[in-house]
Amino acid sequence: DPKHVPTFRECFTHTSGLSGHGDFGGAANPYFDNVVLNGIDANSAATHYEYSGMGFDLAAKAMEIIAGKSAMHLYQDELFAPLGIGDVPMTSASAGAKPTALQLAILGQLLANHGSYGRVRMFSAATFRALLPQNLSRYYRGVTDVEGIGMHWILPMQNGQAADPHQPHDLIFSPRTIGHGSLSACIFIVDLDKDVVITQIRRGAGPRYGEWSTKFFQTIAREEE
């Protein structure tokens, strides 16, 4: 029944109806897709936005079936190795990666270049544009959240508060700045207009992270002026 079963896009835009992060072992569980199937009748896809890694784990299981190799090998063989990133420890397909700041920056430059890095073209500029955050009401009636595929708009403000993209004078970077957050407060930001990639790796945020991260961003922005 389509209203219960999520599509790939729904898995990637957190509208799959699934919740949690790494529950039931995630993609590392060889029976993960069967676990989800057992409760699929209670699922409601494409009705609301709920940030969750479960959709990514489910998509990873589908990719394993298609490719005939594990999600971890897919990451290594199809992403990390072609980009020359090297080994990245990962605990699941949706979370738990432990890259270095440089490894993360290479992924950021891939996005800044709209799909290419060095001599490697991973995806087309048209595909990159399709990945960018957009209002999900375009696909799902009543869902007005803005989300991309694997990325969000990251818009830190001068005063450290949540940003209003319609007030660009209050933004530290350009309104076309993408990236992704992290439970450990690692930084992954790509300003597409200024061609700036910012990465920082940490185990967790300190008590003054909010204050000092704003100053950190402001310092970088001043250097780019």
FENVENLIN-V205277 format. One record per residue. N is the residue number from 1. PHI is phi in degrees with one decimal (none if undefined). Layout:
BEGIN
N|PHI + N|PHI
END
This chain:
BEGIN
1|none + 2|-56.2 + 3|-73.2 + 4|-99.5 + 5|-94.6 + 6|-76.8 + 7|-87.4 + 8|-60.0 + 9|-59.6 + 10|-65.0 + 11|-62.7 + 12|-84.1 + 13|-108.3 + 14|60.9 + 15|-121.0 + 16|-73.0 + 17|90.3 + 18|-80.9 + 19|-137.6 + 20|105.4 + 21|-137.9 + 22|72.5 + 23|-61.6 + 24|59.8 + 25|87.7 + 26|58.9 + 27|-66.2 + 28|-70.0 + 29|-81.5 + 30|-62.9 + 31|-108.9 + 32|-58.7 + 33|-62.4 + 34|-71.2 + 35|-60.4 + 36|-62.9 + 37|-59.9 + 38|-63.3 + 39|-112.7 + 40|-66.2 + 41|-63.3 + 42|-91.1 + 43|-86.1 + 44|-131.7 + 45|-85.1 + 46|62.3 + 47|-112.2 + 48|-161.6 + 49|-98.4 + 50|-144.5 + 51|-60.1 + 52|-160.8 + 53|-87.5 + 54|-63.9 + 55|-62.5 + 56|-67.3 + 57|-64.8 + 58|-66.2 + 59|-62.3 + 60|-63.0 + 61|-64.6 + 62|-64.2 + 63|-64.3 + 64|-62.5 + 65|-63.7 + 66|-70.1 + 67|-87.2 + 68|75.8 + 69|-145.3 + 70|-69.4 + 71|-59.9 + 72|-63.2 + 73|-70.3 + 74|-63.3 + 75|-56.9 + 76|-67.0 + 77|-76.0 + 78|-103.5 + 79|-127.9 + 80|-66.2 + 81|-63.3 + 82|-59.6 + 83|-87.0 + 84|71.1 + 85|-75.7 + 86|89.7 + 87|-76.9 + 88|-126.5 + 89|-60.2 + 90|-139.7 + 91|-102.7 + 92|-158.6 + 93|-78.3 + 94|-112.7 + 95|-165.5 + 96|86.2 + 97|-72.7 + 98|-128.5 + 99|-80.4 + 100|-80.9 + 101|-61.9 + 102|-67.7 + 103|-60.5 + 104|-66.7 + 105|-65.0 + 106|-64.3 + 107|-63.2 + 108|-63.3 + 109|-67.7 + 110|-57.5 + 111|-72.5 + 112|-60.7 + 113|-89.0 + 114|59.4 + 115|114.2 + 116|-126.7 + 117|-150.8 + 118|61.4 + 119|-93.1 + 120|-97.1 + 121|-109.4 + 122|-82.5 + 123|-157.1 + 124|-76.9 + 125|-62.1 + 126|-66.2 + 127|-64.0 + 128|-58.1 + 129|-61.4 + 130|-71.1 + 131|-82.4 + 132|-64.0 + 133|-59.0 + 134|-150.8 + 135|-67.5 + 136|-72.1 + 137|-63.3 + 138|-61.8 + 139|-112.9 + 140|-130.0 + 141|-60.7 + 142|86.0 + 143|-99.5 + 144|-104.8 + 145|-66.5 + 146|-105.6 + 147|-152.5 + 148|-106.4 + 149|-97.3 + 150|78.5 + 151|-156.9 + 152|-127.3 + 153|-71.3 + 154|-113.6 + 155|-128.4 + 156|-65.1 + 157|-100.2 + 158|-59.5 + 159|-90.7 + 160|84.3 + 161|-91.1 + 162|-62.1 + 163|-93.1 + 164|-105.1 + 165|-62.0 + 166|-84.7 + 167|-121.8 + 168|-61.9 + 169|-68.3 + 170|-89.5 + 171|-86.2 + 172|-76.8 + 173|-110.8 + 174|-74.8 + 175|-65.1 + 176|-103.8 + 177|-116.5 + 178|-112.4 + 179|162.2 + 180|-156.0 + 181|-81.9 + 182|-156.5 + 183|-60.4 + 184|-90.1 + 185|68.9 + 186|-63.2 + 187|-112.7 + 188|-142.2 + 189|-133.5 + 190|-132.0 + 191|-86.4 + 192|-70.7 + 193|-78.7 + 194|-100.6 + 195|55.4 + 196|-117.3 + 197|-117.3 + 198|-124.5 + 199|-133.0 + 200|-153.2 + 201|-113.7 + 202|-154.9 + 203|-84.9 + 204|-177.1 + 205|-81.5 + 206|-79.9 + 207|-65.4 + 208|-113.1 + 209|-58.3 + 210|-58.2 + 211|-65.6 + 212|-78.1 + 213|-66.0 + 214|-62.3 + 215|-63.6 + 216|-60.5 + 217|-64.4 + 218|-62.5 + 219|-63.5 + 220|-63.1 + 221|-62.5 + 222|-65.2 + 223|-65.6 + 224|-87.1 + 225|-74.5
END
